[in-house]
Amino acid sequence: MALMPLPISGRTISPLPTIRSSVTGGPGARFDFTYCPPALVALYEKIGHCNYSGKYLALDEGLRVPMVFVMDDVQHLQLINSPFTPLALLKKPDPTIVR
């Protein structure tokens, strides 16, 4: 899967600016919260994000859907065949998390 930068309001941004750094190991990183355009929800879900509110938010950039990527949910990432599964498997499991 290739992710192309998106031109938005005269600037180019990556659709997934924080996942790679968060999954690979910010100490203590457990979640990546983001807002995505409705047109990209399916892509975000394909890589592992989940819509956590079921609502749209009206922001300056337009409608956005609140999404969360749970770093420790390797089972979910494997189930959906996320491209981030190999990176998530590199993180040591936290014994304090109840599954």
C-alpha positions, 0 to 999 in steps of 0.5 A: 500500500502506498500513501501519497501526500495530499495537497490541502489548502496550498500545502502538502501533508501526509495523510498519516503524519504520526503513525510511523513514529508512534508505532515504532516506539515513542516511550509510553505511546499507546494511542494515536488520535487523529481526525481524518476527512470522511473520504479517507475513513476506509483507508484509515480503517484498513491500516488500523484506525477505529472511529471512536465517536461515530460523529463528524467534527466541523473544523477549519479544514472541513468535516473530520472523523475522530479516529484512534490507532491503538498501538498495543492491539496487535490482534486487531492489526493482524485481523485486518492485515494492517501494514503496521502489524510488523512494526507493532510486533516489535513493541514489547507487550505491556504486562499492565494492560488488561486484554 
